[in-house]
Amino acid sequence: MKNDLNVKLISMEDIMEAKCCDIQEVIRVIEEVLVDYKNGGVMLPDKISQIFNLETQDRINCMPSTLMKAEPHDDAPYAALADEIAQ
């Protein structure tokens, strides 16, 4: 059995050239969320881990969070679902 691993490294330049990410929007959102966190507007409970195998310690780590004043954006993929849940 062959154990090959194929990896493709994607640089920041690759992402910018693909125009799949608006870095200014990413920075704006991160700054906004950090301010919300500072002001108590983010619930960030402790990380939890689900261990599947005690011997190998195979696990999934989860860090749930909630933005208390989050409003869906019209162009967000799940905006309609978020609106439905909010009602």
C-alpha positions as CSV (number, residue, x, y, z in Angstrom):
1,M,0.0,0.0,0.0
2,K,1.4,3.3,-1.1
3,N,1.1,6.3,1.4
4,D,1.6,9.3,-0.9
5,L,0.5,12.7,0.3
6,N,-0.2,15.4,-2.3
7,V,0.0,18.9,-0.9
8,K,-0.6,22.2,-2.8
9,L,0.6,25.3,-1.1
10,I,-1.5,28.4,-1.8
11,S,0.2,31.8,-1.3
12,M,-1.5,35.1,-0.5
13,E,-0.7,36.1,-4.1
14,D,-2.5,33.1,-5.4
15,I,-5.6,34.1,-3.4
16,M,-5.4,37.7,-4.5
17,E,-5.0,36.7,-8.2
18,A,-8.0,34.4,-8.0
19,K,-10.1,37.3,-6.6
20,C,-11.9,34.9,-4.4
21,C,-11.3,36.9,-1.2
22,D,-11.6,40.6,-0.5
23,I,-8.8,41.0,2.0
24,Q,-10.0,44.5,3.0
25,E,-13.4,43.1,3.9
26,V,-11.8,40.2,5.9
27,I,-9.7,42.8,7.8
28,R,-12.8,45.0,8.4
29,V,-14.8,42.0,9.8
30,I,-12.0,40.8,12.0
31,E,-11.6,44.3,13.5
32,E,-15.3,44.6,14.1
33,V,-15.5,41.2,15.8
34,L,-12.5,42.0,18.0
35,V,-14.2,45.2,19.2
36,D,-17.4,43.3,19.8
37,Y,-15.4,40.7,21.9
38,K,-13.8,43.5,23.9
39,N,-17.2,45.0,24.6
40,G,-18.7,41.6,25.7
41,G,-20.6,41.0,22.4
42,V,-19.1,37.6,21.8
43,M,-19.8,34.4,23.7
44,L,-16.7,32.2,23.5
45,P,-17.0,29.1,25.7
46,D,-14.0,26.8,26.5
47,K,-12.7,24.6,23.7
48,I,-14.1,21.0,23.9
49,S,-12.5,17.8,22.6
50,Q,-14.2,14.6,21.6
51,I,-11.7,11.7,21.9
52,F,-12.5,8.8,19.6
53,N,-9.6,6.5,20.5
54,L,-7.9,6.6,24.0
55,E,-4.8,4.8,22.7
56,T,-4.1,7.0,19.7
57,Q,-5.8,10.1,21.1
58,D,-7.7,10.6,17.8
59,R,-10.0,13.5,18.4
60,I,-12.0,16.5,17.1
61,N,-11.5,19.8,18.8
62,C,-14.3,22.3,18.7
63,M,-14.4,26.0,19.6
64,P,-18.0,27.2,19.4
65,S,-18.7,30.9,19.5
66,T,-21.7,33.3,19.1
67,L,-21.8,36.9,17.9
68,M,-24.5,38.4,20.1
69,K,-25.6,41.1,17.6
70,A,-24.8,39.3,14.4
71,E,-27.0,40.2,11.5
72,P,-26.9,38.1,8.3
73,H,-25.7,39.8,5.1
74,D,-28.0,39.6,2.1
75,D,-25.1,38.0,0.1
76,A,-24.3,35.4,2.8
77,P,-25.0,31.8,1.7
78,Y,-27.3,31.1,4.7
79,A,-28.9,34.6,5.0
80,A,-32.4,33.3,4.4
81,L,-32.0,30.5,6.9
82,A,-30.6,32.9,9.5
83,D,-33.6,35.2,8.9
84,E,-36.0,32.3,9.4
85,I,-34.3,31.2,12.6
86,A,-34.3,34.8,14.0
87,Q,-38.1,35.1,13.6
